[in-house]
Amino acid sequence: MARSRFVDLLEYLPLRLAVGIADALPITLSLAGGRMLGRLSWYLLPVRRRLATENVFNAGIAADRKEAARIAKASFLSFGMLAAESLAASRLITPETLDAHVELEIPEASRRLFEDPDAGIILASSHLGNWELSGHIISFTKKLVAVARRMNNPYAQAFMLKRNPRRNIEIVSKRSNERMALLRPLRNGQLLGLISDQHATSHGIMADFFGRPAKTVSSPARLHLLTKCPIICGNCIRTGPMQFKMIATEPLVYSATGDRDADILRITTDLNRQIEMLIRQYPEQYLWAHRRWR
């Protein structure tokens, strides 16, 4: 059913008000508001609360359900803070102020690739820490083409783009039918950002995630085999109020065996393992409320 302009405006006006309030408040109050929103969501969304707790427990992150609930609740608070951090980042975190807010934990080989204007890179990320900020930071060194879902509300979409113009970031819609949309940035020496840890509704394959089969996005593996561009897994982890650590892996390069389907499964499974290792270090900052296993 088509959305009406009236419904779009009803959604847009509170968003505009909320962003205006957040911009006017000191960052400490904005972050406190984000935590409060996350805490309210924990109590008001029982289905998501139970799902998150079960996901933590079934992934083997917690020894018992009490600990699983603690981690799941912390992840709700982390998600609540994400919006406040992302809104503040565009004015607080710039190339000139980066060192004051972000610690870079990037191997030298990956750093050289980020600084090489001719090197196309597949950046595989996950819903850990502040994934919005990951793109903001990494775009300081190389143009980022990010595959993301556009907002359904055109007023909200236009407002957020005007407020945060994303000068070195281009968004490609998940629903784009343009075949070259994902290949072009890699051939132009740019970054292609893919968040690959959620349930793949189409073009996915079954691969183990925390020891359980999950339908997984296979685009990073397919594009790697096609272009030979290295894959780097990266995430932006929160270490304090507006303090972060940008973590990246060594460049991942896989050889083809001639069995394309087996290669895609092997690469996808290894990327899941890379994501798992980081989540295990910072489980309170992962988005556990998603229906990953179906």
Order of alpha helices (4+ residues) and beta strands (2+ residues): alpha-alpha-alpha-alpha-alpha-beta-alpha-beta-alpha-beta-alpha-beta-alpha-beta-beta-beta-alpha-beta-beta-alpha
